[in-house]
């Protein structure tokens, strides 16, 4: 059998001796046994066979060519031994030649199966470098989508806006144009690899992402965590609140308090935000994309925890007052919660706190207070801090302000 070369793949020589029937089916000759033993030794010294069910990667074609030529060389040497056996004796059915026949069949099959795969890989290898050079400019787009091709639950659109994703999809459309020159473009799904360089030298990985870009974008959009205007990162804040909120740490982010009191406005905006994202990209959302059941379960758990913690939280103890500042605090709260009923206000201290710069000159003065209120749909009263600030006008004078600022987190406790 001749070796294969990159330039041409020669026809494979006969893969074994031509066997004729033998009258002796019980035992073989010493000549047959010795030659078979030598042939087995040669064949078993061949390189380890590779997986015959897989295609040969174009980038591996040169290495596999060397492997295959070693195999062919071993086969030819073994075949030289087998040709010394009397014609027909190998097919006699002699039991002491069974291992020999098994080894011959094993390597004959391997050569027969792998030869056309190698021919195809060598041919395709000629197209790899031109392809990679042609699509190099779109590598970032491919890299953005690859994780969701490998793991369907990957969130690959974090931090991106819809126009940016549309631009990436346009780039992948350009990659697909280059893929049409390759066989089976987009048919082979990528497999995770520790070797990043080798992974991105496989055209099949590029083409799968490019051809399946809409499907991958739809899946990635279902995984995307959407910000809702007026609320925080609920996917982080809700689990953190469930873990940390307690009678010893009874303060919640105000927007978490809003969600706990009245979840539906938030949930409706969350669904609408997800729907708008898909509409902007021209995608049909998966059912999971607008499914808020997981978030709803977290909100319900937070509501339950508030019901456990609130009865153990003490109300405000401040007793100082400033009628003018407290009136401004009430007005500021009503702007945030128009239907809230203010139950109590008080100042933390009867004195001003003066802020000075590095050289000791006043910059402003402020007073802080607490306001207690109850919203119509709330089960518990809430306490929030407020602050009133006057900037320094010089000469010992301060510029008065017309507003107070509602600050800090919200604390639920039993109304009195």
C-alpha positions, 0 to 999 in steps of 0.5 A, a space after each residue: 500500500 502506498 502512503 498518502 500525500 497532501 498533493 494526492 491520495 493514491 489508490 489504496 493497495 489491496 488490503 489483504 491477501 485474497 483467500 481461497 477455501 482450505 480443506 483444513 478447518 481445524 489447525 493451521 500450519 507452522 508457517 501460517 502461525 509464525 507469519 500471523 504472529 509477526 503480522 500481529 506484532 507489527 500491527 499492534 505496534 501501529 499508532 493508536 486508532 482514532 475515533 472512526 465515528 468522527 470527521 477529521 478536523 481540517 486543522 488536524 489533517 496534516 497531523 492525521 496524514 502523518 498518523 495515517 502514513 505510519 498506519 499504512 506503513 505498518 499495514 504494508 509490513 504486516 501484509 508482507 508477512 501475510 503473503 507468505 502464508 499458503 493461499 486460502 489458509 487464513 480463511 480456513 477457520 482454524 482457531 489458532 488464527 482467530 486473533 490474526 484474522 481479528 487484527 487484520 479485520 480491525 486495521 483493514 476497516 480502520 484504513 478503509 473508513 479513515 482514508 476518505 475522511 482524510 482526503 476530505 479533510 486535506 481538501 477542506 484544509 486548503 480553504 481554512 486559511 482563506 476563510 479565517 482571513 475573510 471572517 477575521 473582522 467579525 470575530 468579536 461577534 462570533 465570540 459573543 454568541 459562542 457561549 450560548 451555543 455551548 450552554 443554552 442558559 448563558 447570558 451573553 447580552 449583559 450590558 448590551 442594548 438592542 441596536 448593539 445586538 442587531 449590529 452583531 447579528 448583521 456581522 454574523 450574516 456576513 460570516 454566513 456568506 463566507 460559510 457557503 463555500 464550505 461543506 456542511 456549513 452550520 451543521 456541526 454544533 461546537 463542542 467546548 474546548 480548553 484550547 481557545 486558539 484551536 476552537 476559533 480556528 475551526 470554521 465549523 464553529 464560526 459557521 454554526 454560530 452564523 447560520 443559527 444566529 437568530 435561534 441563538 439570539 432568541 435563546 440568549 434574549 430569554 436568558 437576559 436579565 432586564 433592568 426596569 426603570 425605577 427599580 434596581 437589579 432585582 436578580 441580585 437584590 431579591 436573593 440578597 434581601 432574602 438572605 440578609 433582611 432580619 430584625 437586626 438588619 431591618 432596612 430594605 432598599 426603597 424599591 424593594 419595599 415598593 415591590 413587596 407592597 405592590 408587585 404587579 406594576 413592577 412585574 408588568 414593566 418587567 414583562 413589557 421590557 422583555 417584550 420590547 427587547 424582542 420586538 426591537 430585535 425582530 425576534 419571537 420570544 420563547 415562553 421563558 422570556 416573559 415568564 416572571 414566575 421565578 421573580 414572583 416566587 422571590 417577591 412572595 418570599 420577601 413579603 413573607 419575610 417582612 411579615 416575620 421581621 416587621 413585628 420585631 422592629 421598633 418604631 422611631 424614637 426621635 423627639 426633637 421637632 422643626 415644624 418647617 422642616 418636617 412640613 417640607 419632608 411631608 411634601 417631599 414624601 407625598 411627591 413620591 407616594 401620593 396616596 401615602 398617609 404620614 403618621 409621624 415626623 421628628 428630627 433626629 437632633 435639635 441641633 444643626 450639623 455643620 460641614 466644613 472644608 479642608 481649611 475649616 470654612 463651612 460649606 453647609 449645615 443640615 438637620 436629619 429627621 425620620 418620617 413614618 407613613 403608611 401606603 394604602 396597600 401596605 400591611 405595615 408602617 414604613 420609616 424613612 430618613 429625610 435631610 434638610 440642607 442649607 448652603 453656606 452664604 458667607 459671613 456666618 449666614 446660610 442660604 435657606 432651602 425650600 425642600 427636604 430630601 427623602 433618603 435611605 432605605 425603608 424600614 417596616 414595623 407595626 403601626 401604632 
